[in-house]
Amino acid sequence: MSYHTELELPVRVEYEHQPPEPMERHYPGCDETVTLLSAWLGEVEVTGYLSPMQIANLEQDILEHEQGMAADYEEGRADYEYERRRDDESDYRN
């Protein structure tokens, strides 16, 4: 007998992240990319056991994580600037 199932396990990954770069006159720019360098399950490196589809899925998950972090950073920065300007204006009025 055999049984096949998918397990959701915590995996630690090491990766390279290339942020997007705008196109310029003499440079075509580039899209945002993530390249998986290694994947670890506990103390065991499992990168060699992953299929190309699993690697692509991990890279997509990492890319979405990076984009979420960037959006959170920009939102926090905007909130900080708004509050700083509001505080500066109230100091000016007093």
Z-matrix of the N, CA and C atoms (Angstrom, degrees):
N
C 1 1.437
C 2 1.521 1 109.74
N 3 1.318 2 115.61 1 150.55
C 4 1.462 3 120.44 2 172.46
C 5 1.519 4 108.49 3 -144.52
N 6 1.291 5 113.53 4 156.98
C 7 1.466 6 120.56 5 -178.82
C 8 1.515 7 107.42 6 -143.34
N 9 1.312 8 117.35 7 133.52
C 10 1.463 9 122.69 8 179.91
C 11 1.527 10 109.03 9 -112.87
N 12 1.310 11 115.47 10 131.78
C 13 1.458 12 120.43 11 177.39
C 14 1.516 13 109.23 12 -145.29
N 15 1.302 14 117.30 13 158.45
C 16 1.459 15 123.49 14 176.08
C 17 1.524 16 107.69 15 -100.50
N 18 1.323 17 116.91 16 130.21
C 19 1.455 18 121.40 17 178.23
C 20 1.519 19 109.21 18 -108.97
N 21 1.310 20 116.36 19 137.09
C 22 1.464 21 122.14 20 174.26
C 23 1.514 22 107.01 21 -96.68
N 24 1.328 23 117.08 22 107.33
C 25 1.458 24 121.69 23 -178.67
C 26 1.516 25 109.59 24 -122.27
N 27 1.337 26 117.24 25 147.09
C 28 1.465 27 119.39 26 177.43
C 29 1.530 28 110.30 27 -69.84
N 30 1.303 29 115.81 28 126.31
C 31 1.458 30 122.15 29 -178.96
C 32 1.523 31 108.12 30 -122.00
N 33 1.331 32 116.00 31 130.77
C 34 1.469 33 120.64 32 173.89
C 35 1.511 34 106.85 33 -92.86
N 36 1.334 35 116.53 34 133.40
C 37 1.457 36 120.40 35 -176.70
C 38 1.524 37 110.46 36 -124.09
N 39 1.311 38 114.78 37 150.10
C 40 1.458 39 122.57 38 169.93
C 41 1.517 40 105.69 39 -116.83
N 42 1.333 41 116.03 40 136.25
C 43 1.457 42 119.00 41 -174.84
C 44 1.521 43 110.57 42 -152.55
N 45 1.329 44 114.44 43 164.25
C 46 1.465 45 121.69 44 171.87
C 47 1.521 46 107.45 45 -107.74
N 48 1.328 47 115.25 46 136.14
C 49 1.467 48 121.16 47 179.60
C 50 1.517 49 108.82 48 -117.57
N 51 1.326 50 116.24 49 123.77
C 52 1.458 51 122.44 50 175.70
C 53 1.523 52 107.40 51 -107.30
N 54 1.348 53 117.62 52 107.57
C 55 1.463 54 118.43 53 178.08
C 56 1.524 55 110.25 54 -66.70
N 57 1.322 56 116.85 55 159.15
C 58 1.464 57 118.69 56 178.28
C 59 1.527 58 109.96 57 -66.70
N 60 1.317 59 115.41 58 147.11
C 61 1.456 60 120.70 59 176.57
C 62 1.519 61 108.23 60 -125.02
N 63 1.324 62 117.31 61 135.19
C 64 1.460 63 119.76 62 -177.46
C 65 1.527 64 111.83 63 -71.07
N 66 1.322 65 114.69 64 153.39
C 67 1.450 66 120.17 65 175.17
C 68 1.528 67 108.74 66 -73.26
N 69 1.306 68 115.33 67 138.34
C 70 1.454 69 121.47 68 176.80
C 71 1.521 70 108.34 69 -125.71
N 72 1.290 71 116.07 70 178.60
C 73 1.463 72 120.50 71 -174.97
C 74 1.533 73 112.85 72 -55.18
N 75 1.340 74 116.96 73 -45.22
C 76 1.461 75 120.15 74 -176.92
C 77 1.524 76 112.48 75 -115.35
N 78 1.328 77 116.60 76 20.74
C 79 1.458 78 121.05 77 -179.81
C 80 1.522 79 108.68 78 -142.95
N 81 1.331 80 117.57 79 126.32
C 82 1.471 81 119.15 80 -175.05
C 83 1.523 82 114.75 81 -74.18
N 84 1.350 83 117.65 82 -7.65
C 85 1.461 84 119.92 83 -176.72
C 86 1.514 85 109.91 84 75.76
N 87 1.319 86 116.17 85 -176.95
C 88 1.471 87 119.49 86 177.81
C 89 1.519 88 109.72 87 -156.84
N 90 1.316 89 114.12 88 156.13
C 91 1.467 90 120.91 89 176.03
C 92 1.520 91 109.34 90 -79.51
N 93 1.301 92 115.24 91 162.61
C 94 1.461 93 120.89 92 174.69
C 95 1.531 94 108.40 93 -73.39
N 96 1.324 95 116.68 94 132.36
C 97 1.463 96 120.55 95 179.91
C 98 1.521 97 110.77 96 -137.65
N 99 1.314 98 114.93 97 158.48
C 100 1.459 99 123.11 98 173.95
C 101 1.521 100 107.08 99 -131.52
N 102 1.334 101 116.24 100 135.31
C 103 1.468 102 121.77 101 176.21
C 104 1.519 103 108.46 102 -121.68
N 105 1.315 104 116.49 103 120.88
C 106 1.450 105 121.78 104 178.51
C 107 1.525 106 109.12 105 -71.83
N 108 1.328 107 116.40 106 126.82
C 109 1.466 108 121.28 107 177.51
C 110 1.520 109 111.44 108 -97.88
N 111 1.333 110 116.78 109 -42.04
C 112 1.464 111 120.47 110 177.93
C 113 1.519 112 109.63 111 -159.67
N 114 1.312 113 114.91 112 156.13
C 115 1.463 114 122.32 113 176.99
C 116 1.523 115 107.61 114 -131.97
N 117 1.322 116 115.59 115 135.82
C 118 1.463 117 121.94 116 -175.71
C 119 1.515 118 110.26 117 -125.95
N 120 1.308 119 115.71 118 134.60
C 121 1.454 120 123.47 119 172.94
C 122 1.516 121 105.37 120 -113.27
N 123 1.332 122 115.48 121 99.83
C 124 1.458 123 119.99 122 -171.25
C 125 1.520 124 108.91 123 67.60
N 126 1.333 125 116.21 124 -123.56
C 127 1.469 126 121.32 125 179.69
C 128 1.527 127 112.13 126 -98.43
N 129 1.323 128 117.54 127 6.80
C 130 1.461 129 121.68 128 -175.29
C 131 1.528 130 109.78 129 -106.77
N 132 1.341 131 115.77 130 125.54
C 133 1.463 132 119.14 131 175.60
C 134 1.525 133 108.06 132 -78.26
N 135 1.335 134 115.46 133 126.71
C 136 1.470 135 120.72 134 -175.52
C 137 1.520 136 112.67 135 -116.02
N 138 1.321 137 116.70 136 10.15
C 139 1.467 138 120.36 137 -175.86
C 140 1.527 139 111.53 138 -54.17
N 141 1.313 140 117.22 139 -45.21
C 142 1.465 141 121.28 140 -177.74
C 143 1.512 142 114.35 141 -66.41
N 144 1.309 143 117.61 142 -15.91
C 145 1.462 144 121.70 143 -179.20
C 146 1.526 145 112.57 144 -93.97
N 147 1.319 146 117.17 145 -5.03
C 148 1.466 147 120.71 146 -177.97
C 149 1.524 148 110.67 147 -85.55
N 150 1.309 149 115.29 148 141.41
C 151 1.466 150 120.22 149 175.76
C 152 1.524 151 108.83 150 -78.68
N 153 1.339 152 117.49 151 161.65
C 154 1.470 153 119.72 152 175.81
C 155 1.534 154 112.26 153 -55.58
N 156 1.322 155 117.50 154 -35.83
C 157 1.473 156 121.15 155 179.02
C 158 1.527 157 110.44 156 -67.43
N 159 1.319 158 118.17 157 -40.99
C 160 1.463 159 120.99 158 178.29
C 161 1.529 160 110.83 159 -65.50
N 162 1.324 161 116.74 160 -39.41
C 163 1.465 162 120.46 161 177.41
C 164 1.517 163 109.94 162 -64.22
N 165 1.330 164 117.42 163 -44.48
C 166 1.470 165 121.01 164 178.73
C 167 1.528 166 110.45 165 -61.39
N 168 1.326 167 117.42 166 -40.57
C 169 1.471 168 120.54 167 178.85
C 170 1.521 169 111.38 168 -65.78
N 171 1.337 170 117.32 169 -42.31
C 172 1.462 171 120.22 170 176.82
C 173 1.524 172 111.08 171 -62.12
N 174 1.320 173 116.94 172 -44.33
C 175 1.464 174 120.31 173 179.30
C 176 1.524 175 111.33 174 -62.28
N 177 1.320 176 117.69 175 -38.04
C 178 1.465 177 121.19 176 177.70
C 179 1.529 178 110.28 177 -66.45
N 180 1.326 179 117.27 178 -42.68
C 181 1.469 180 120.65 179 177.32
C 182 1.528 181 110.98 180 -61.04
N 183 1.336 182 116.37 181 -43.24
C 184 1.468 183 120.75 182 179.65
C 185 1.520 184 110.16 183 -63.73
N 186 1.337 185 116.92 184 -43.40
C 187 1.462 186 121.15 185 179.50
C 188 1.524 187 110.86 186 -60.65
N 189 1.322 188 117.24 187 -43.64
C 190 1.466 189 120.77 188 177.60
C 191 1.529 190 110.73 189 -63.47
N 192 1.326 191 117.04 190 -37.86
C 193 1.465 192 120.88 191 176.78
C 194 1.525 193 110.13 192 -63.10
N 195 1.335 194 117.73 193 -47.06
C 196 1.466 195 121.78 194 179.15
C 197 1.530 196 111.01 195 -60.23
N 198 1.319 197 116.81 196 -43.00
C 199 1.466 198 120.40 197 179.66
C 200 1.518 199 111.15 198 -65.82
N 201 1.328 200 117.27 199 -37.61
C 202 1.466 201 120.73 200 176.71
C 203 1.518 202 111.79 201 -65.04
N 204 1.347 203 115.99 202 -40.65
C 205 1.460 204 119.57 203 178.13
C 206 1.530 205 110.54 204 -64.57
N 207 1.329 206 116.95 205 -40.05
C 208 1.459 207 120.53 206 179.57
C 209 1.524 208 110.41 207 -65.45
N 210 1.329 209 117.11 208 -40.43
C 211 1.470 210 120.36 209 178.93
C 212 1.531 211 110.10 210 -65.44
N 213 1.338 212 117.13 211 -42.46
C 214 1.467 213 120.46 212 177.99
C 215 1.526 214 110.98 213 -61.86
N 216 1.328 215 116.33 214 -40.54
C 217 1.462 216 120.68 215 179.28
C 218 1.525 217 110.33 216 -62.78
N 219 1.327 218 116.61 217 -47.09
C 220 1.467 219 120.32 218 -179.07
C 221 1.522 220 111.15 219 -63.53
N 222 1.325 221 117.44 220 -39.21
C 223 1.461 222 120.93 221 178.69
C 224 1.523 223 110.34 222 -65.32
N 225 1.329 224 116.47 223 -44.11
C 226 1.468 225 120.34 224 178.00
C 227 1.514 226 111.77 225 -63.32
N 228 1.323 227 116.58 226 -39.42
C 229 1.460 228 120.62 227 179.29
C 230 1.529 229 110.71 228 -66.11
N 231 1.328 230 116.84 229 -40.67
C 232 1.467 231 120.73 230 178.06
C 233 1.529 232 110.45 231 -64.42
N 234 1.324 233 117.05 232 -42.68
C 235 1.471 234 120.53 233 177.77
C 236 1.521 235 111.11 234 -61.31
N 237 1.332 236 116.12 235 -42.81
C 238 1.459 237 121.04 236 179.44
C 239 1.529 238 110.45 237 -61.22
N 240 1.326 239 117.41 238 -46.01
C 241 1.469 240 121.20 239 -179.80
C 242 1.530 241 110.99 240 -63.36
N 243 1.335 242 116.90 241 -41.54
C 244 1.456 243 120.46 242 179.02
C 245 1.528 244 110.49 243 -60.94
N 246 1.335 245 116.31 244 -47.55
C 247 1.466 246 120.36 245 -178.47
C 248 1.527 247 111.12 246 -67.07
N 249 1.315 248 117.67 247 -37.54
C 250 1.459 249 121.05 248 178.64
C 251 1.523 250 110.42 249 -63.31
N 252 1.325 251 116.68 250 -44.68
C 253 1.470 252 120.03 251 179.39
C 254 1.525 253 111.29 252 -66.60
N 255 1.330 254 116.32 253 -39.21
C 256 1.462 255 120.34 254 178.24
C 257 1.524 256 110.31 255 -62.76
N 258 1.329 257 116.88 256 -43.38
C 259 1.465 258 121.12 257 178.88
C 260 1.525 259 110.90 258 -65.97
N 261 1.336 260 117.38 259 -39.78
C 262 1.464 261 120.71 260 178.18
C 263 1.531 262 110.76 261 -63.12
N 264 1.329 263 116.59 262 -40.58
C 265 1.463 264 119.86 263 -179.95
C 266 1.540 265 110.84 264 -67.64
N 267 1.340 266 116.97 265 -38.68
C 268 1.464 267 118.59 266 179.60
C 269 1.524 268 110.53 267 -69.37
N 270 1.338 269 118.63 268 -33.80
C 271 1.454 270 121.69 269 175.75
C 272 1.525 271 110.04 270 -65.66
N 273 1.315 272 116.47 271 -37.56
C 274 1.462 273 121.21 272 -179.21
C 275 1.525 274 110.96 273 -67.61
N 276 1.342 275 116.59 274 -38.60
C 277 1.457 276 121.32 275 -179.05
C 278 1.526 277 112.26 276 -70.54
N 279 1.300 278 116.90 277 -28.87
C 280 1.482 279 120.14 278 -177.31
C 281 1.457 280 110.09 279 -83.78
